[in-house]
Amino acid sequence: MAGWYEISQANDGQYRFVLKAGNSEVILTSELYKAKASALNGIESVQKNSPEDGRYDRLEAKNGKPYFNLKAANHQIIGTSQLYGSEQSRDKGIESVKHNGGSETIKDLTIVT
């Protein structure tokens, strides 16, 4: 199964999106946005930039755990990964974002039915 995006709203009214892999695991999380339209623009940026290996910063947290940021052409961070147990796991996470980032499926969790 292909991945998808989910848009949600935080308690303070701001919006964020996550990219989920086909197994429902979150593989990328955005920053908070004041407007839903900005979150949608962020998704478009992931769709555009995720295939390019040079857009990924492979980093290490203060506790030594590897993680990555996906950046746009202007070097702004579009999304951040979870912390991984190894560099190999982090690199698999990057490959998952490359594979799933082009998804056009967006599940809007802010719509109340």
N, C-alpha and C positions, 0 to 999 in steps of 0.2 A: 504494500500500500504506500502511496506517495504521502509526503508530508503536507502540512498546512500551517496557516497562521491563525492565531487567535488574538483578538483585540479585547481588552478588558479595561475596566475603570477602577482606579484605586479609591479608597475611602475619601481622599481629599478632592476627588473629581477629576484628577488627571488620568490620562490614558497611557497604556503600554501595550506592546504586542510581544508575543512569543512565537517562535518557529518551532513546530513539533515535527519529529520524525514520524515515519509510518507506524512505529510502535508506541506512539503517544508520548514519547519522552521529549521534554523540552531541551532543545539544542542551542537556542539563542534567545536572549532576552534584551528588549530595548530599554532605553532610558524612559523616563516619564515625560509625557507631552501634555501641554495645556489644552490642545484641541485634538479631536478625533482625526481631523483632516491631516494634521501633522504626523500622527501615527501611521496613517495610510501612506503618506509620503515616505515614511521610514521603511515601510514594507516594500514599496517600489524601489527604494535604494538597495535593499537586501537582494531583491530579485535581479537587479542590474549588476551589483558588485560581487555577489557570492561566488560566481564561477572563477574569479580571478585570484590566484594564489597570493599575489602581491598585496592584496587588500587585508590579509590576516596578520595581526601582530601576535606572535607566540610569546607568551609572558609567563612569569612565575609570581605567585602571590607571596606575601610576607611569610606565610607558613610553609613555603616551599612547594605548594601544589601548582601544577601547570594549569593555565587557562588561555583563552584567546579573545581578542577583540576583532570584530570585522569593521573596517573603516571604509568610508566613501573616498572618492577621488580627491576631495578637499581635506582629507585626513581626519574628518570628524568621525567619532565612534558611532556606528549604527547599532551595534549590538554586542553583547558580552556573553561568553559561555559560562557554564558552571565550572567549578574547580574539579580537576581530574586527579586520579591517583598516580598517573604516569604520563610522560610525554607521548608515549605511543597511544594512550587513550585519548589524549587531547588531539593528536593528529587524526585519529579516527573521527572525532567530533567535527573537525574542520571538513573532512571529506563528506560527512553527513550533511553539513550546511551547504557545501557545494552542490550536493546531489538534490537536496530538498528545497534550497533557497529559491529556485525558479517557480515554485508552486504558485498557482493563481487562486488557490482555494483559501478564502478568508472567512473564518467563523467569528461573527461579531457577537460577543457575549454581553455587550452593553444594551442590546435590544431586549426589552422586556415584553413577553407575549402575554 
